[in-house]
Amino acid sequence: MRILISRLYAPTFFFGFIALALWLSSGYPQQPGWLLALLAFAIALSFLAEAWLPYCPAWNRDHRDRRRDALHAAVNEGLSSLGLLVIPFTAALLPIPGMWPDDWPLWLQLLMAVSVADLGLTLMHRLSHRLPLLWRLHAVHHSVRRMYGFNGLMKHPLHQTLEALAGTAPLLILGISEQVASLLAFAIAIQLLLQHSNVDMRIGGLRHLFAWAPVHRFHHMKYGRAGDVNFALFFSFWDRLLGTSFYHPHYRMGSDDLGIGSRPDYPGGYLAQLAAPFRPQGPVMPCPTAPESLLQQP
């Protein structure tokens, strides 16, 4: 039974919650609060699944980071909600109205929004590993010492804003509706829960399409440039196109593999992490060497 659930968990979680969101949005288009309630249920279910079927049991224990991660999540989700309020004003400024395909089925509009946003987010993510100024902001996300659902929302708010602009600016120019934008924000939150989940999910060939936890965990390796892989949020084929795809089916990630190898002393408190990008960096240590078992071709 556990093996069956481990295989069904990721696709059921993703498509199940997206389908519910589409149904709620179609039936109650003027009441986006339903999506927040559905997201709260998804978070609770994610935590229950992590407790029952953990990939790494040690990652379920508090590392003195729960309060900090909850603050990151609350602030960043609040920023996303505020961003939705800007959409009607943006639409009014468009020089060419009606570019967004409002006559398409809602699910197809969401698929288009996800695809366009994912490309922008992937490119911004990659730049954040290349440009020192962006990396200072993005490093907050890579300072984690365990991976579980809330890690996806653990970002510096300035970097969250830059990512949001990279992902949604083309959609805003096209005139995306507030309804589809709300669904997109919900889909991103669901994907982040899956991407950083501590559930021992087995996704098989779906790893070639979706950047869920078994794929994304390798992005959080602390071994210098070894972690400059698997940048995509939704679709892992972007990384194959960019030449940044990596997967090792037999290597099992642990806490010793995570973090910023050159900054083992990176601040752990919420306010300290907000200030860290603007303060002089501490001593930069040599990055640890990746284990041989990780470097060997599977």
N, C-alpha and C positions, 0 to 999 in steps of 0.2 A: 504493500500500500504506500509506504513512504517513497519508494522508487517511482511509483506512478505519479504521486503528487509532485515529486521533484521535477518530473518531466512536463507536467501540465501547468505548474504554478505560474511561470512567466507569461505564456500566451493567454492563459485564462485571466490572470490579473490585468494584463494590458488591454486585451480586447474586451473583456467583460466591463471594466470601468469606463472605457471609451464609449462602448455601446450604451451603457446606462446614462452617460453624460449627454450623448446625442439624443436619447429618448427624452430626458428631462428638459433639454434645451428646446426641443421641438414642441413639447407640451406646455412648457412654462417659459417662453422666451423673455418675458419681462421680469423674471425672478431668478437672477443669477446666484442668489443665496443658496439655492439648492446645490449648486456645484461645490460651494464651500463645505456644506454638510457631507456631500459625497466624498470630498477629498479627506475630511476628517475620518470618515469610515475607512477609506483606503489606507490612511496612515496607521490606524488602529489594527487593521487586518495585517498590514505589513509587519508590525511589531510582533503580533501573535505568531505569524509564520516564522519569523526569525527565532523566536523562543522555542518553537516546536521542531523546526528543521534547520538548525544553524549550519552555515558553512564553516565557521570558526567559533566554537562556543565562547572563547575568550573575548570576542568582539561584542558579545551581549552584555558584558559586565561594564559598569560605569567606570570610565577612565577620568573621572572628574571633568567631564565634558558635556554632560547632558544639559545642564542649565545654559551653558554657552551655545550649544547647538540649537537649543530651543529659541534663544534670542536671535541667532542668525536666521532661523526659519521664519520667525514672526516678522522680523524687519524686512526680509527679502520678499516674502509673500505679500506684505503690506505694500511694498514698492510696486509689485506686479499689479496689485489691485488698483493702485493710483494710476498706473500707466494706462489701464483700460479706460479711465475717465477722459483721457486726452484724445481718444479715437474720434469722437464726434467732431471735435474742433479741428483735428487734422483733416478729416473728410471734407469739411467746409472750405479748407484752403486749397484743395486739389484743383489744379488747372483744368484737368480733363476728368469730369465725374463719370461714374459708371464703368470704370475699367475692371472692377472686381466682378467675377461671374456669379452674381447673386441668383441667377436662374438655375444654377447647378444644384443637385441634391446636397443637403447639408453635409453628409459624410464625405462627399467628393471635395467640397470647399475646404473641409478640415484637412483632408489629405494633401491638398495643394498647399495650404498654409503651413503644415508640418514640414513638407518637403522644402519649401523656400526658406523657412526659418532655420531648418537644420543645416543647410549649406552655409548660411551666414554665421550661425553659431559655431560651426566646425572651423571655419576659416579664422574667426576671432579667437577661438580657443588655441589654434595652432600659433597664431601671432603672439598670444600671451606667453608662449614658451620660447619665443624668439626675441622679443623686444624687452629689454631690461625694465622699462617703466611699467609695462603691462604685467610682467612677471612679478614685480613687487606686490601688485594688487592680487594677482592670481595665486600667489604663494599661500595665502590664507587657506585656500581650499586644499592645498596639497600638504598641509601641516598635520592632517589627521593621522592618528595612530591606530585606528580601527575603522572598518567599513560597515556601515549599517544605514538604514533608510534615510536618516536625517542628514547624512554627509552631503547629499546632492544640493541641499539648501544652505550649506555652510560656505558662504562666499562673502567677500568684502562687498558692501553695498555699491561702491563705485564700479567695481568690476561687474557686478550684476547688471548695473545700468548700461555699461558699455556692451555687454553681451546682448542685452535686450534690444538695444539700438541696432546692433549688427544683424540680429535675427528678424526684427520686425520692420525696419525701415522700408525694405522693398514692399512689404505687405501694406504698410500705411500709404505708400505712394500709389499702390494699386487700388486703395480704397476699401480694405478689408472691413467687414461689418463688425460691430461691437459683439454681436452674438458669436461669430466665428472666432474672434480674438479671445473671448472668454473660454471657448472650448480649447483653443490652442494653449492658453495658459494652464488649463486643467491637464491637458495631455502632457505638457512639459513636466508638471509636478509628478504625474504618474510615472513618467519615464525616469525621472530622477530617483524616485523611490526604488524602481527596479534596477537601475544602473548601479546603485551603491548598496544594494540589498545584501544582508548577511544570510539570506536563505540559500541553502545548498541546492540551487536549481540546476537542472540538466537541460540545456537547450539544443543540443545536437546541431543539426544543420542550420537552425535559425540564427546561429552566430554569424552566418554570412550575410544576414539581412539586418538583424537588430543588435544594437550595442548595449546589451544587457550586462548584468554583473560579471558573468564568467569572462566576458571580453574586456570590460572596462577596468576590472581590478588591476590589470597589467599597466594601466596608465598611471597608477599611483605608486609604482615602484620607486624606491628612493635611490636607485643606482645611476645617478647622473642622467645622461641622455637616454638611457635605456627606457625611461618612462615617457619619452616623447613619442608615444604611439597611441592609437585608438582615441583620437580626439572627438569623434562624432558623438552627438547626443542621441539621435534616434537610429540612424541607418549606418551600419558599419561599412557599407560599400564605399562611402566617401573616403574612408581611410585607405582602401585598396586603390582607389583612383589617385590619391595623394602619395601613395607609397609609404604610408605610416601605419599599416596594419600589422598586428602581432598577436599571436595566440599560441600557447603551449598547453596542450590538453592534459599533460601529466604533472605539471607543476602546481603545487598547492600553496597559495599565498598565505602568509601569516603576518602577525604584527611586526615582526622583524624586517619585513620587506617594505613597509609603508613609511611615509614621511618625506622630509626633505633631507637627503643624505648630507648635504653640505651645511645644513642649519639644524643640527639636532637640538639646539636650544631655542627653537622658534617659540615665541610667546603662545601660551595656551589660553589666556583669559580673553573674554569678549572685547573689552575696551582696549586691551593691549594689542589685540589683532587688528582693530580698527586703526590704531596709531602706527603699527609696525611698518607699513609701506612708506611712511613719511619720516621715519627715524633712521639714523645711521645704522647700517647693518652690523651685527656682531661678527665675531670671527667666522670666517668661511673655512670649513674643514674639508679635507679631501673626501670626495664621495666614496662610499664603500664599494667594493667590487661585487658585481653580481655573482651569485652562486653558479658553480659549473653546471648544476642540474637545470638551471634556467637557461643558460647559454647554449646548451646542447640542443641540436635540432631534434624534434620529436619524430 
